[in-house]
Amino acid sequence: MEQDYFKEIGRAIKTERKKAGLTREKLAEMIHVSTRYLIAIENDGQAPSFQVLYMLVRTLNISIDQYIPVSYTHLRAHETVLD
């Protein structure tokens, strides 16, 4: 069930990346992750860390409130956002 949320988020990120005219390689470089990791988020439903999700939202200038279930906070509560 949670995997569906992450697939939906991945599809939204992919759509917005394309609208912004960015390649996966360029976006990955901009948010300091590997291209493979970004592909896994976009296509495979990989759950991004909160830090990566934050960077994606800021870089793509999007709101993904509609895609994030309340349980996401609980799933990622153990992660810490680094300055």
URSUL-V828423 format. One record per pair of residues at least 4 apart in sequence whose C-alpha atoms are under 7 Angstrom apart, sorted by the first residue. I is the first residue (numbers start at 1). J is the second residue. D is the distance in whole Angstrom. If there is no record, write none. Layout:
i=I j=J d=D
i=I j=J d=D
This chain:
i=2 j=6 d=7
i=3 j=7 d=6
i=3 j=45 d=6
i=4 j=8 d=6
i=5 j=9 d=6
i=5 j=67 d=7
i=5 j=68 d=7
i=6 j=10 d=6
i=6 j=45 d=5
i=6 j=46 d=6
i=6 j=47 d=6
i=7 j=11 d=6
i=7 j=44 d=7
i=7 j=45 d=4
i=8 j=12 d=6
i=8 j=67 d=7
i=9 j=13 d=6
i=9 j=67 d=6
i=10 j=14 d=6
i=10 j=41 d=5
i=10 j=42 d=4
i=10 j=43 d=6
i=10 j=45 d=6
i=11 j=15 d=6
i=11 j=42 d=6
i=12 j=16 d=6
i=13 j=17 d=6
i=13 j=42 d=7
i=14 j=18 d=6
i=14 j=42 d=6
i=15 j=19 d=6
i=16 j=20 d=6
i=16 j=60 d=7
i=17 j=21 d=6
i=17 j=22 d=6
i=17 j=60 d=7
i=18 j=22 d=6
i=22 j=26 d=6
i=22 j=27 d=6
i=23 j=27 d=6
i=24 j=28 d=6
i=24 j=35 d=6
i=24 j=38 d=7
i=25 j=29 d=6
i=25 j=35 d=6
i=26 j=30 d=6
i=27 j=31 d=6
i=28 j=32 d=6
i=28 j=33 d=5
i=28 j=34 d=6
i=28 j=35 d=5
i=28 j=38 d=6
i=29 j=33 d=6
i=31 j=55 d=6
i=31 j=56 d=7
i=33 j=37 d=7
i=34 j=38 d=7
i=35 j=39 d=6
i=36 j=40 d=6
i=37 j=41 d=6
i=38 j=42 d=6
i=39 j=43 d=6
i=40 j=44 d=5
i=40 j=45 d=6
i=40 j=46 d=5
i=41 j=45 d=5
i=41 j=46 d=4
i=41 j=47 d=6
i=41 j=48 d=6
i=48 j=52 d=6
i=48 j=53 d=6
i=49 j=53 d=6
i=50 j=54 d=6
i=50 j=76 d=7
i=50 j=81 d=7
i=51 j=55 d=6
i=51 j=81 d=5
i=52 j=56 d=6
i=53 j=57 d=6
i=54 j=58 d=6
i=55 j=59 d=6
i=56 j=60 d=6
i=57 j=61 d=6
i=57 j=62 d=5
i=57 j=63 d=7
i=58 j=62 d=7
i=64 j=68 d=7
i=68 j=72 d=6
i=71 j=75 d=6
i=72 j=76 d=6
i=73 j=77 d=6
